[in-house]
């Protein structure tokens, strides 16, 4: 019961950290980021989404200064669940993530719109395609989750 109490939203507001990082959103009773918020790091990295006990958790959008971006689900600060990651060169991965890595069913699309030959679709483990197979349901789920995150939080990262 104590953990539930400490993770409830205690207040809303913003804080500017000493090195230029800024957070605006909800805080829990332990003084950590909680529920919905917007974070901008000093290097220009931006996150809009949900937090739990100070970490990215739930749906969100994370954009990096080089132009790469992730839209989807997070768990304990990592890309985890379904989502889309765009690299700065235009390549994207739509599918499942585990512990910050491409892990599960997904599809790679290169910046020219192709999927490679042979097609880079199937089961990924540790960011490597290990078993080729069609997985339209996993790709559609990633697109849906990414759309929901983008719709809710895109203004926070642009």
C-alpha positions in Angstrom: 0.0 0.0 0.0 2.9 2.4 0.7 4.2 2.1 -2.9 0.8 3.0 -4.3 0.5 6.1 -2.0 4.1 7.3 -2.9 3.4 7.0 -6.6 0.2 9.0 -6.7 0.3 12.6 -8.1 1.0 15.0 -5.4 1.4 18.2 -7.4 1.8 19.8 -10.8 4.5 22.2 -11.8 7.8 22.7 -13.5 11.5 22.5 -12.6 14.6 23.7 -14.3 17.6 21.6 -13.3 21.1 23.0 -13.0 22.4 21.9 -16.4 19.5 23.2 -18.5 17.1 20.2 -18.3 13.5 21.3 -17.9 10.5 19.3 -16.7 6.9 20.4 -16.6 4.2 18.0 -15.4 3.0 16.0 -12.5 5.1 15.0 -9.4 4.6 12.2 -6.9 4.9 12.4 -3.2 8.6 11.4 -3.4 9.4 14.4 -5.7 9.8 12.2 -8.8 8.1 12.8 -12.2 4.8 10.9 -12.3 1.9 10.5 -14.8 1.9 12.9 -17.7 4.8 15.3 -18.3 7.2 17.0 -20.7 10.9 16.8 -20.4 13.6 18.6 -22.4 17.2 17.7 -21.8 20.1 20.2 -22.2 21.2 18.5 -25.4 17.8 19.1 -27.1 16.4 15.6 -26.5 12.6 15.9 -25.8 10.1 13.6 -24.3 6.4 14.0 -23.9 4.5 11.2 -22.3 3.8 9.3 -19.1 6.2 8.7 -16.2 6.2 6.4 -13.3 8.5 7.0 -10.3 10.7 9.3 -12.5 11.1 7.0 -15.5 9.4 7.0 -18.9 6.6 4.5 -18.5 3.5 4.0 -20.7 2.9 5.8 -23.9 5.2 8.6 -25.1 7.2 10.3 -27.8 11.0 10.7 -27.6 12.8 12.9 -30.1 16.6 13.3 -30.4 18.6 16.3 -31.6 19.9 14.3 -34.7 16.3 13.9 -35.9 15.7 10.3 -34.8 12.5 9.7 -33.0 10.5 7.0 -31.1 6.8 6.9 -30.7 5.3 4.1 -28.7 5.3 2.3 -25.4 7.9 2.6 -22.6 8.7 0.5 -19.5 11.0 1.7 -16.8 12.7 4.2 -19.1 13.2 1.8 -22.1 11.5 1.4 -25.5 9.3 -1.6 -24.5 6.2 -2.8 -26.1 4.9 -1.7 -29.5 6.1 1.4 -31.4 8.0 3.0 -34.3 11.6 4.1 -34.3 12.8 6.5 -37.0 16.5 6.9 -37.5 17.8 10.3 -38.6 18.7 8.8 -42.0 15.0 8.0 -42.6 15.1 4.2 -41.9 12.4 3.0 -39.6 11.4 0.0 -37.6 7.8 -0.7 -36.8 7.1 -3.4 -34.3 8.0 -4.8 -30.9 10.7 -3.6 -28.5 12.1 -5.1 -25.3 14.6 -3.3 -23.0 15.3 -0.6 -25.5 16.0 -2.9 -28.4 14.2 -4.2 -31.5 13.0 -7.5 -30.0 9.9 -9.3 -31.3 8.0 -9.1 -34.5 8.6 -6.1 -36.8 9.4 -4.6 -40.1 12.4 -2.5 -41.3 11.7 0.1 -44.0 14.7 1.9 -45.6 14.7 5.6 -46.5 13.9 4.8 -50.1 10.6 3.1 -49.0 11.8 -0.5 -49.6 12.0 -3.3 -47.1 15.2 -4.8 -48.4 15.7 -7.9 -50.4 15.0 -10.3 -49.0 12.3 -8.4 -47.0 13.5 -7.4 -43.5 10.3 -8.6 -41.7 9.9 -11.2 -39.0 11.3 -11.9 -35.5 14.1 -9.6 -34.3 16.2 -10.4 -31.3 18.8 -8.0 -29.9 18.2 -5.7 -33.0 18.9 -8.6 -35.5 16.5 -10.3 -37.8 16.6 -14.0 -36.7 13.5 -15.5 -38.4 11.8 -14.1 -41.5 8.0 -14.2 -41.5 5.2 -11.9 -42.4 3.8 -10.0 -39.4 1.2 -7.5 -40.5 -0.7 -7.6 -37.1 2.5 -6.6 -35.2 3.2 -3.8 -37.7 -0.4 -2.5 -37.5 -0.3 -2.5 -33.7 2.9 -0.5 -33.7 1.4 2.0 -36.1 -1.7 2.3 -34.0 0.3 2.8 -30.7 2.6 5.3 -32.4 -0.3 7.2 -33.8 -2.0 7.4 -30.4 1.3 8.6 -28.8 1.9 11.2 -31.6 -1.6 12.5 -31.4 -1.4 13.0 -27.6 2.2 14.2 -27.2 3.6 15.5 -30.4 3.3 19.1 -29.4 5.6 18.4 -26.4 8.5 17.3 -28.6 8.2 19.7 -31.6 
